[in-house]
Amino acid sequence: MDQKKTTYVIIGGASGIGEAVAKHVNNGSNIVHVASRTTGLDISDEKAVHRYFESIGPFEHLVVTAGSYAPAGKVIDVAIDDAKKAFDIKFWGAINVAKHAARYMTANGTITLTTGMLSRKVVANTYVKTAINAALEAVTKVLAKELSPIRVNAVSPGLTMTTAYKNMDTPSREAMYENAKRNLPAGKAGTAADIAMAYVMAISNPYMTGSIIDVDGGALVN
Ligand SMILES: NC(=O)c1ccc[n+]([C@@H]2O[C@H](COP(=O)([O-])OP(=O)(O)OC[C@H]3O[C@@H](n4cnc5c(N)ncnc54)[C@H](OP(=O)(O)O)[C@@H]3O)[C@@H](O)[C@H]2O)c1
């Protein structure tokens, strides 16, 4: 029997959590497009995003995991230009993507954005991540109304062992993971595969929209 293939677009799928989602949905019977700067797409460039979705055409499922960097530091210390650059990628990039993808998405489609536990966990020296993720969580809910019947959700990861931490020195990175293992209720630091399961749920559960799915080892209840 000739079954129509389902198409997935994973923006940020070249590494980390996005790569794990791509592996999950790439079962041989789906079409999976992965894009990031490595493949030539910078999501902070709205015209490039527009052209990208024009080239893809109609599709069902969009996942956005792009943009893991934001400057750390106190509000009084972080250079505003650096904070704005991080917003341009993760926040405005996700908006660019949702805006230009939506017109090509089928009515049974889904958008799953990525936020992060710092949206609601108050930690000093992280205000840029907090603000970007909180803003994206708010827009996720607005998009769920505006784009219905397309379903729109966000996954909010806690500490996850990915290439996001590749620039840390190895002892500090290992100490951070060990600290999570000792202190989180789940007794471990997250893997990209742990987080990917939440995207699969958001994509496959027809009753889920406007939701923020926390997968953080219990960080928010700690
Ligand atoms: N890891 C964690 O502990 C953690 C915790 C909370 C939230 N999160 C969130 O989870 C998401 C995924 O993070 P991750 O841990 O999987 O990090 P990651 O491995 O660094 O993945 C981020 C991806 O974003 C892409 N990217 C960066 N800038 C881009 C741009 N301007 N345009 C297009 N693509 C861009 C990167 O690919 P290129 O370099 O090829 O562009 C990379 O594939 C991020 O939103 C992050 O904030 C992660």
The ligand as a Gaussian input file, in Angstrom:
#p B3LYP/6-31G(d) Opt

LIG

0 1
 N       21.619000      21.440000      27.368000
 C       20.978000      21.984000      28.392000
 O       21.372000      21.822000      29.569000
 C       19.741000      22.817000      28.166000
 C       19.010000      23.258000      29.287000
 C       17.883000      24.038000      29.103000
 C       17.500000      24.403000      27.828000
 N       18.215000      23.971000      26.758000
 C       17.786000      24.391000      25.431000
 O       17.671000      23.294000      24.556000
 C       17.926000      23.710000      23.214000
 C       18.914000      22.773000      22.555000
 O       20.135000      22.860000      23.259000
 P       21.232000      21.722000      23.205000
 O       21.613000      21.434000      24.595000
 O       20.794000      20.613000      22.307000
 O       22.444000      22.568000      22.568000
 P       23.306000      22.407000      21.251000
 O       23.830000      21.029000      21.111000
 O       24.261000      23.537000      21.313000
 O       22.264000      22.623000      20.069000
 C       21.861000      23.881000      19.657000
 C       21.730000      23.881000      18.146000
 O       21.373000      25.202000      17.728000
 C       21.985000      25.458000      16.475000
 N       22.076000      26.904000      16.321000
 C       22.731000      27.790000      17.120000
 N       22.595000      29.029000      16.627000
 C       21.835000      28.923000      15.500000
 C       21.361000      29.858000      14.548000
 N       21.633000      31.176000      14.643000
 N       20.618000      29.415000      13.518000
 C       20.351000      28.088000      13.372000
 N       20.749000      27.153000      14.258000
 C       21.495000      27.582000      15.299000
 C       23.342000      24.759000      16.577000
 O       23.857000      24.313000      15.332000
 P       24.865000      25.194000      14.456000
 O       26.049000      25.483000      15.309000
 O       25.128000      24.325000      13.273000
 O       24.096000      26.424000      14.082000
 C       22.991000      23.519000      17.401000
 O       22.686000      22.424000      16.553000
 C       18.398000      25.178000      23.314000
 O       17.306000      26.024000      23.065000
 C       18.812000      25.311000      24.767000
 O       18.714000      26.638000      25.257000
 C       19.326000      23.178000      26.890000

